[in-house]
Amino acid sequence: MEIEKLQQIEEFTNKKEFTAKQYMRFWLPSLIGVLLFLVPISVNGKVTIGLGVLADGLQGAIADYIPSIMTVILCISAVGSLIVKYTTIEAVKKSAFLTSLFDITPFWLILRCIGALFAVFTLNQIGPEFIWSSITGGVVLYDLIPVLMVWFLFACLFMPLLLQFGLMDFIGTLVRKVMFPLFKLPGRSSVDALASWMGSGTVGVLLTTQQYESGYYTKREASVVATNFSIASIAFSLVIARFLNIDHMFIQFYFTVIVTGVIAAIICPRIPPLSFKKNTYYEPVGKQIDEVVPEGVSSFQWGVKKAVEKADQVKSYPSVIKGGVQNVLDIWFGLIPLVMALGTVALVIAEFTPIFNYLSYPFVPFLQLLQIPEAQAAAPAMLVGFADMFLPAVIGSGIESELTRFVIGVMSLAQLIYMSEIGILLIKSKIPVSFAQLFIIFLQRTIITLPVAALMAHLLFF
């Protein structure tokens, strides 16, 4: 090991200086990526990021057409999958593009077909009303999918600015000494966290997925980052606060979200099921990460070296753009049909069955112990967030106690895992987390963060 470190130092010392062009290949795309993903800006009184400005602009311009456009895409996804799965046409079978989009297992094929069917029902308001009503399929097709469509479009196109030009390598080297002791994670996970907090939790999960499949996270690290760092954006947090009529306390509210989130991120990785995940890398690519700084070399110098070397590997910008477009199509044709199918089912269960009410009964004495007013009314909000992050706010909006609404709002964000979006994205990804494990982690985060949120509300703000 000592010989290896000496060789690294000697190699670092003897290496020729990078050219100005090589440095620029690192810092210019990375700077644009930082400005788009990580720098908060205020637009018309709303805190967002550059990516959010682009997404909101496109969504505003074509808002009336997005449900119809996505319904067509969902139908193409279902029909294309059926054709590719059961056709005997040789040209179709040999097309790498078509097989990558449409050659899927029977289980995912069924879900794509259900998603397309639900979208057609909802767009035309036909079939069973509980599927297309404004509180089930209507929420998914008209509220959730338009946001996902535009966010994933720009996120997938611009994600290479964070991933392929050295920024992750540079920041990861600098902050590893903080991230590893606290969370047992590599330093680059801090970029995931920032991208989530400033932009969107789904962007954070997408970033984590790509890092795992590229060999930069182990199975355990990817599972931990995806289930503990994909916090909802500041912009969405403000929407929750306004809906619950506590936006006059937004600073206190978001501070509580951050504190509870950090505490959960420290504890959850150290207990099952996350602690049982293997520290092995995605098999097809193996380990591709090295954030260890050799002795005698500063973290900054080593970070710059690794970053420039990473950026220097990009030889063709068109190939980067092509990869981004491929990711957009994968999301639109592969993920969004699942969001339509499973998101609608989750909302139907939450809105039209008493399942979440029954499951929430054990939380009533827990809330009473924490001296949360209107505990009976607040209890369902502690669990219904597993279906969709916005549902706790819907339940909590009618509660009179401001303290209770405050705690419900914090919990809806701190619980983090919800099946209408984050959960489906994780299950569809190659990150090794199952539905059952996601529910267990959701309960763990609820049990860990609820006392913290209640304590902070009682002692600091009410």
C-alpha positions as CSV (number, residue, x, y, z in Angstrom):
1,M,0.0,0.0,0.0
2,E,2.8,2.4,0.9
3,I,4.6,1.6,-2.4
4,E,1.3,2.3,-4.3
5,K,0.9,5.7,-2.5
6,L,4.5,6.7,-3.3
7,Q,3.9,5.7,-7.0
8,Q,0.8,7.9,-7.1
9,I,2.7,10.9,-5.6
10,E,5.6,10.4,-8.0
11,E,3.2,10.1,-10.9
12,F,1.4,13.3,-9.7
13,T,4.7,15.2,-9.4
14,N,6.2,14.1,-12.7
15,K,3.0,14.5,-14.8
16,K,3.1,17.4,-17.3
17,E,0.8,20.3,-16.7
18,F,-2.5,20.1,-18.4
19,T,-3.1,22.4,-21.3
20,A,-5.5,25.4,-21.0
21,K,-7.9,23.6,-23.3
22,Q,-8.0,20.6,-21.0
23,Y,-8.7,22.7,-18.0
24,M,-11.4,24.6,-19.9
25,R,-13.0,21.2,-20.9
26,F,-13.4,20.6,-17.1
27,W,-14.4,23.9,-15.7
28,L,-16.6,25.4,-18.5
29,P,-19.2,22.5,-18.7
30,S,-19.0,22.0,-14.9
31,L,-19.7,25.7,-14.3
32,I,-22.7,25.6,-16.6
33,G,-23.9,22.5,-14.8
34,V,-23.5,24.2,-11.4
35,L,-25.5,27.2,-12.6
36,L,-28.3,25.0,-14.0
37,F,-28.6,22.4,-11.2
38,L,-27.1,23.8,-7.9
39,V,-27.5,27.6,-7.7
40,P,-30.8,28.8,-6.2
41,I,-32.4,31.8,-7.9
42,S,-35.6,33.7,-7.2
43,V,-38.0,34.2,-10.1
44,N,-41.3,36.1,-9.4
45,G,-40.9,35.4,-5.7
46,K,-40.3,31.7,-6.2
47,V,-37.1,30.0,-5.3
48,T,-35.9,27.6,-8.0
49,I,-32.9,26.7,-10.1
50,G,-31.9,27.4,-13.7
51,L,-33.2,24.0,-14.8
52,G,-36.5,24.9,-13.1
53,V,-36.8,28.1,-15.1
54,L,-36.4,26.1,-18.3
55,A,-38.8,23.4,-17.2
56,D,-41.4,25.9,-16.0
57,G,-41.1,28.0,-19.2
58,L,-41.7,25.0,-21.4
59,Q,-44.5,23.7,-19.2
60,G,-46.2,27.1,-19.3
61,A,-45.9,27.3,-23.1
62,I,-47.4,23.9,-23.9
63,A,-49.4,23.1,-20.6
64,D,-52.7,22.6,-22.4
65,Y,-51.1,20.0,-24.8
66,I,-48.9,18.0,-22.4
67,P,-51.7,15.5,-21.2
68,S,-52.6,14.7,-24.8
69,I,-48.9,14.5,-25.9
70,M,-48.1,12.1,-23.0
71,T,-51.2,10.0,-23.6
72,V,-50.0,9.4,-27.2
73,I,-46.5,8.6,-25.9
74,L,-47.9,6.2,-23.4
75,C,-49.9,4.5,-26.1
76,I,-46.9,4.3,-28.4
77,S,-44.9,2.8,-25.5
78,A,-47.5,0.1,-24.9
79,V,-48.1,-0.7,-28.6
80,G,-44.4,-0.6,-29.4
81,S,-43.6,-3.0,-26.6
82,L,-46.3,-5.4,-27.8
83,I,-44.9,-5.3,-31.3
84,V,-41.3,-5.7,-30.3
85,K,-42.1,-8.5,-27.9
86,Y,-44.2,-10.6,-30.2
87,T,-43.1,-9.7,-33.7
88,T,-41.2,-12.0,-36.0
89,I,-40.0,-9.2,-38.2
90,E,-36.2,-9.5,-38.3
91,A,-35.5,-5.8,-38.9
92,V,-37.3,-4.9,-35.7
93,K,-35.6,-7.6,-33.7
94,K,-32.2,-6.4,-34.9
95,S,-32.8,-2.7,-34.2
96,A,-30.8,-1.8,-31.1
97,F,-32.8,1.4,-30.7
98,L,-36.2,-0.3,-30.7
99,T,-35.1,-3.2,-28.5
100,S,-33.6,-0.8,-25.9
101,L,-36.9,1.1,-25.7
102,F,-39.5,-1.6,-26.1
103,D,-38.0,-5.1,-25.3
104,I,-39.1,-5.6,-21.7
105,T,-40.3,-8.3,-19.4
106,P,-44.0,-9.3,-19.4
107,F,-44.5,-7.7,-16.0
108,W,-43.4,-4.2,-17.1
109,L,-45.3,-4.7,-20.4
110,I,-48.5,-5.2,-18.5
111,L,-47.8,-2.1,-16.5
112,R,-47.1,-0.1,-19.7
113,C,-50.4,-1.2,-21.1
114,I,-52.3,-0.4,-17.9
115,G,-50.6,3.1,-17.8
116,A,-51.7,3.8,-21.4
117,L,-55.2,2.6,-20.7
118,F,-55.5,4.8,-17.6
119,A,-54.2,7.8,-19.5
120,V,-56.8,7.3,-22.3
121,F,-59.6,6.9,-19.6
122,T,-58.4,10.0,-17.8
123,L,-58.0,12.2,-20.9
124,N,-61.4,11.3,-22.3
125,Q,-63.1,10.8,-18.9
126,I,-64.4,7.3,-19.9
127,G,-64.5,4.1,-18.0
128,P,-64.7,3.8,-14.2
129,E,-64.8,7.3,-12.6
130,F,-62.5,6.2,-9.7
131,I,-59.7,5.8,-12.2
132,W,-60.1,9.2,-14.1
133,S,-61.4,11.4,-11.3
134,S,-59.7,14.6,-10.4
135,I,-58.3,13.1,-7.2
136,T,-56.8,10.0,-8.8
137,G,-55.9,9.7,-12.5
138,G,-56.5,13.4,-13.0
139,V,-53.8,14.2,-10.4
140,V,-51.3,12.0,-12.2
141,L,-52.0,13.0,-15.8
142,Y,-52.7,16.7,-15.3
143,D,-50.5,17.6,-12.3
144,L,-47.7,15.1,-11.9
145,I,-46.8,13.9,-15.4
146,P,-46.5,17.4,-16.9
147,V,-43.9,18.3,-14.3
148,L,-42.1,15.0,-14.8
149,M,-42.1,15.4,-18.6
150,V,-40.4,18.8,-18.7
151,W,-38.1,18.2,-15.7
152,F,-36.8,14.9,-17.0
153,L,-36.4,16.4,-20.5
154,F,-34.0,19.1,-19.3
155,A,-32.4,17.0,-16.5
156,C,-31.5,14.2,-18.9
157,L,-30.1,16.6,-21.5
158,F,-28.0,18.6,-19.1
159,M,-27.1,15.8,-16.6
160,P,-23.8,15.1,-18.4
161,L,-22.5,18.5,-17.4
162,L,-22.5,17.2,-13.8
163,L,-21.4,13.6,-14.6
164,Q,-19.0,13.5,-17.5
165,F,-16.8,16.6,-17.2
166,G,-15.2,16.0,-13.8
167,L,-17.4,18.0,-11.4
168,M,-18.4,14.9,-9.4
169,D,-14.8,13.8,-9.2
170,F,-13.6,17.3,-8.0
171,I,-16.3,17.8,-5.3
172,G,-16.1,14.2,-4.3
173,T,-12.4,14.5,-3.5
174,L,-12.9,17.7,-1.5
175,V,-15.8,16.6,0.7
176,R,-15.1,12.9,1.2
177,K,-13.8,13.6,4.7
178,V,-17.2,14.9,5.7
179,M,-19.5,12.5,3.8
180,F,-17.8,9.3,4.7
181,P,-17.7,9.6,8.5
182,L,-21.3,10.9,8.7
183,F,-23.1,8.9,6.1
184,K,-20.5,6.2,5.0
185,L,-20.8,7.6,1.5
186,P,-18.3,8.9,-1.1
187,G,-18.0,12.7,-1.4
188,R,-19.7,12.9,-4.8
189,S,-23.0,12.0,-3.1
190,S,-23.0,15.7,-1.8
191,V,-23.7,16.7,-5.4
192,D,-26.8,14.4,-5.4
193,A,-28.0,16.0,-2.3
194,L,-27.6,19.5,-3.6
195,A,-29.3,18.7,-6.9
196,S,-32.2,17.3,-5.0
197,W,-32.5,20.1,-2.5
198,M,-32.1,22.9,-5.0
199,G,-34.0,21.2,-7.9
200,S,-36.0,18.0,-7.7
201,G,-35.9,14.8,-5.8
202,T,-36.4,12.9,-9.0
203,V,-33.4,14.6,-10.5
204,G,-31.4,13.3,-7.5
205,V,-32.6,9.7,-8.0
206,L,-31.8,9.9,-11.7
207,L,-28.3,11.2,-10.9
208,T,-27.8,8.4,-8.4
209,T,-29.0,5.7,-10.8
210,Q,-26.6,6.9,-13.5
211,Q,-23.7,7.0,-11.0
212,Y,-24.5,3.5,-9.8
213,E,-24.7,2.1,-13.4
214,S,-21.4,3.8,-14.2
215,G,-19.6,2.2,-11.3
216,Y,-19.2,5.1,-8.9
217,Y,-21.5,3.8,-6.1
218,T,-21.7,0.4,-4.6
219,K,-25.1,-1.3,-4.1
220,R,-25.2,-0.1,-0.5
221,E,-24.2,3.5,-1.4
222,A,-26.7,3.8,-4.2
223,S,-29.5,2.5,-2.1
224,V,-28.5,4.9,0.8
225,V,-28.2,8.0,-1.4
226,A,-31.5,7.3,-3.3
227,T,-33.5,6.7,-0.2
228,N,-32.0,9.3,2.1
229,F,-30.8,12.2,-0.1
230,S,-33.5,12.7,-2.7
231,I,-35.2,15.4,-0.7
232,A,-38.0,17.4,-2.3
233,S,-36.9,20.7,-3.8
234,I,-37.1,24.1,-2.1
235,A,-39.7,25.1,-4.7
236,F,-42.0,22.1,-3.9
237,S,-41.4,22.6,-0.2
238,L,-42.8,26.1,-0.5
239,V,-45.8,24.7,-2.4
240,I,-46.5,22.4,0.6
241,A,-46.0,25.2,3.1
242,R,-48.5,27.5,1.2
243,F,-51.0,24.7,0.8
244,L,-50.9,24.1,4.6
245,N,-51.0,27.8,5.3
246,I,-47.7,27.9,7.1
247,D,-45.7,29.7,4.5
248,H,-45.2,32.6,6.9
249,M,-42.9,30.2,8.8
250,F,-41.1,28.8,5.7
251,I,-37.6,29.4,7.1
252,Q,-38.4,27.5,10.3
253,F,-40.3,24.9,8.3
254,Y,-37.5,24.2,5.9
255,F,-34.8,24.3,8.6
256,T,-36.8,21.6,10.4
257,V,-37.0,19.5,7.2
258,I,-33.2,19.7,6.8
259,V,-32.5,18.8,10.4
260,T,-34.8,15.8,10.4
261,G,-33.5,14.7,7.0
262,V,-29.9,14.8,8.1
263,I,-30.7,12.8,11.3
264,A,-32.5,10.2,9.3
265,A,-29.7,10.0,6.8
266,I,-27.2,9.3,9.6
267,I,-29.3,6.6,11.3
268,C,-31.0,4.7,8.4
269,P,-27.8,3.6,6.6
270,R,-26.7,2.0,9.9
271,I,-29.7,-0.3,10.3
272,P,-31.3,-3.0,8.1
273,P,-32.3,-3.2,5.4
274,L,-29.8,-0.6,4.1
275,S,-27.0,-1.9,6.4
276,F,-27.3,-5.3,4.8
277,K,-26.7,-4.1,1.3
278,K,-23.5,-5.3,-0.3
279,N,-20.6,-3.0,-0.8
280,T,-20.1,-4.3,-4.3
281,Y,-20.3,-2.4,-7.6
282,Y,-22.6,-2.8,-10.5
283,E,-21.3,-6.0,-12.1
284,P,-21.2,-5.0,-15.8
285,V,-18.9,-2.1,-15.2
286,G,-17.2,-2.7,-11.8
287,K,-15.5,-0.1,-9.6
288,Q,-14.7,3.2,-11.4
289,I,-14.2,5.5,-8.4
290,D,-11.1,6.7,-6.6
291,E,-11.5,9.6,-4.1
292,V,-8.6,8.6,-1.9
293,V,-6.0,11.5,-1.8
294,P,-2.4,10.3,-1.7
295,E,-0.3,11.7,1.1
296,G,1.7,14.7,0.3
297,V,-0.9,16.0,-2.2
298,S,-3.6,18.5,-1.3
299,S,-7.3,17.5,-1.8
300,F,-7.8,20.5,-4.1
301,Q,-4.8,19.6,-6.3
302,W,-5.8,15.9,-6.5
303,G,-9.5,16.8,-7.1
304,V,-8.5,19.1,-10.0
305,K,-6.3,16.3,-11.5
306,K,-9.0,13.7,-11.3
307,A,-11.6,16.1,-12.7
308,V,-9.4,17.2,-15.7
309,E,-8.6,13.5,-16.5
310,K,-12.3,12.7,-16.4
311,A,-13.2,15.6,-18.7
312,D,-10.4,14.6,-21.0
313,Q,-12.1,11.3,-21.7
314,V,-15.0,13.1,-23.5
315,K,-13.9,12.9,-27.1
316,S,-17.2,13.6,-28.9
317,Y,-19.8,16.1,-27.8
318,P,-22.5,14.7,-30.2
319,S,-22.1,11.3,-28.4
320,V,-22.9,13.1,-25.1
321,I,-26.0,14.7,-26.6
322,K,-27.1,11.4,-28.1
323,G,-26.8,9.8,-24.7
324,G,-28.9,12.5,-23.1
325,V,-31.6,12.1,-25.8
326,Q,-31.6,8.4,-25.2
327,N,-32.1,8.9,-21.5
328,V,-35.1,11.3,-22.2
329,L,-36.7,8.6,-24.4
330,D,-36.1,5.9,-21.8
331,I,-37.8,8.0,-19.2
332,W,-40.8,9.1,-21.3
333,F,-41.4,5.6,-22.8
334,G,-40.3,3.5,-19.8
335,L,-40.9,5.4,-16.6
336,I,-43.8,7.7,-17.1
337,P,-46.2,4.8,-18.1
338,L,-45.4,3.2,-14.7
339,V,-46.1,6.5,-13.0
340,M,-49.5,6.6,-14.7
341,A,-50.3,3.0,-13.8
342,L,-48.9,2.7,-10.2
343,G,-49.5,6.3,-9.3
344,T,-53.2,6.1,-10.1
345,V,-53.5,2.7,-8.3
346,A,-51.8,4.2,-5.2
347,L,-54.2,7.3,-5.2
348,V,-57.2,5.1,-5.7
349,I,-56.2,3.1,-2.6
350,A,-55.5,6.2,-0.6
351,E,-58.7,8.0,-1.6
352,F,-61.3,5.3,-2.0
353,T,-60.3,2.7,0.6
354,P,-59.8,2.8,4.4
355,I,-56.5,0.9,4.2
356,F,-54.3,3.9,5.2
357,N,-56.8,4.8,8.0
358,Y,-56.5,1.3,9.4
359,L,-52.7,1.2,9.1
360,S,-52.4,4.6,10.8
361,Y,-54.2,3.6,14.0
362,P,-50.9,2.8,15.8
363,F,-49.7,6.4,15.2
364,V,-52.6,7.9,17.2
365,P,-51.1,7.2,20.7
366,F,-47.6,8.0,19.3
367,L,-48.9,11.5,18.2
368,Q,-50.7,11.9,21.5
369,L,-47.5,11.0,23.4
370,L,-45.7,13.7,21.4
371,Q,-48.5,16.2,22.3
372,I,-49.6,16.8,18.8
373,P,-53.1,18.3,18.7
374,E,-55.9,16.6,16.7
375,A,-53.9,13.3,16.7
376,Q,-56.8,11.2,15.4
377,A,-57.2,13.5,12.3
378,A,-53.4,13.7,11.7
379,A,-52.6,10.0,12.0
380,P,-53.5,9.0,8.4
381,A,-51.2,11.8,7.1
382,M,-48.3,9.9,8.7
383,L,-48.7,7.0,6.2
384,V,-50.6,8.2,3.2
385,G,-47.4,9.9,2.0
386,F,-46.1,6.5,0.9
387,A,-48.6,6.8,-2.0
388,D,-47.9,10.4,-2.9
389,M,-46.0,13.2,-1.2
390,F,-48.8,15.7,-1.7
391,L,-51.5,13.6,0.0
392,P,-50.4,14.4,3.6
393,A,-50.9,18.1,2.8
394,V,-54.3,17.4,1.4
395,I,-55.3,15.6,4.6
396,G,-53.6,18.2,6.9
397,S,-55.0,21.3,5.2
398,G,-58.3,20.9,7.1
399,I,-56.7,20.6,10.5
400,E,-57.1,23.6,12.8
401,S,-53.9,23.3,14.8
402,E,-51.0,25.2,13.1
403,L,-48.5,23.1,15.0
404,T,-50.1,19.9,13.7
405,R,-50.1,21.3,10.1
406,F,-46.4,22.2,10.6
407,V,-45.5,18.7,11.7
408,I,-47.5,17.1,8.9
409,G,-45.8,19.3,6.3
410,V,-42.3,18.4,7.7
411,M,-43.1,14.7,7.7
412,S,-44.4,14.8,4.1
413,L,-41.0,16.0,2.9
414,A,-38.8,14.1,5.5
415,Q,-40.4,10.7,4.7
416,L,-39.0,11.1,1.2
417,I,-40.2,7.8,-0.4
418,Y,-43.5,7.9,-2.2
419,M,-44.6,5.5,-4.8
420,S,-46.2,7.8,-7.4
421,E,-42.7,9.1,-8.3
422,I,-39.6,8.3,-6.4
423,G,-40.6,4.7,-5.5
424,I,-41.4,3.8,-9.1
425,L,-38.2,5.4,-10.4
426,L,-36.2,3.3,-7.9
427,I,-38.0,0.0,-8.6
428,K,-37.6,0.5,-12.4
429,S,-33.8,1.3,-11.9
430,K,-31.0,-1.3,-11.4
431,I,-30.5,-0.1,-7.8
432,P,-31.2,-3.2,-5.6
433,V,-34.2,-2.0,-3.6
434,S,-37.6,-3.8,-3.5
435,F,-41.1,-2.5,-2.8
436,A,-41.1,-4.1,0.6
437,Q,-37.7,-2.6,1.5
438,L,-38.9,0.8,0.4
439,F,-41.9,0.6,2.7
440,I,-39.7,-0.5,5.6
441,I,-37.4,2.5,5.0
442,F,-40.4,4.8,4.7
443,L,-41.6,3.5,8.2
444,Q,-38.1,3.9,9.6
445,R,-37.8,7.5,8.4
446,T,-41.3,8.2,9.8
447,I,-40.5,6.8,13.2
448,I,-37.1,8.6,13.3
449,T,-38.1,12.0,12.0
450,L,-41.5,12.4,13.7
451,P,-40.2,12.9,17.3
452,V,-37.5,15.3,16.0
453,A,-40.1,17.4,14.0
454,A,-42.5,17.4,17.0
455,L,-39.7,18.4,19.5
456,M,-38.4,21.2,17.3
457,A,-42.0,22.5,16.7
458,H,-42.7,22.5,20.5
459,L,-39.4,24.0,21.7
460,L,-38.4,26.4,18.9
461,F,-41.4,27.6,17.0
462,F,-44.7,27.2,19.0
